[in-house]
Amino acid sequence: MAKTYTELEAWGIFIGALVIGVVLTSVFWAFITVPEDIKKIGREIKNATEAVDIEIPNDFIKFCQQVEGTSNWDNKGLRQCILKDPSEKNLIVMNFLCKKFNLTLSYGSFGVKCEGKT
């Protein structure tokens, strides 16, 4: 036996189906129209979690520690060694360090600094 609906129930079913259709269509369009920025960020996060081969410049760090300096470096080739005291002895030692690692020597109120990219 077929069920008959009142006019109010029929309108309720129609409005409910219309709302569900709009919501499902909105969710569908949200998934297929993801902005390029979001996709790019996702790729960058994926690349950032991959293993990175880091080469530690042990000879540079060791030399900088021997002259009691503060060494900074990164995996893109930056090398930096800073001595707080800009004495003549430190200038000579840092000049040798700069020539050995092909860096630039600078000095001033910060001390003596060898820095550059290798």
Secondary structure, DSSP 4 states (H G I P E B T S, - for coil): ------HHHHHHHHHHHHHHHHHHHHHHHHHHT--HHHHHHHHHHHHHTS-------HHHHHHHHHTT-EEEE-TTSEEEEEES---HHHHHHHHHHHHHHT-EEEEETTEEEEEEE-
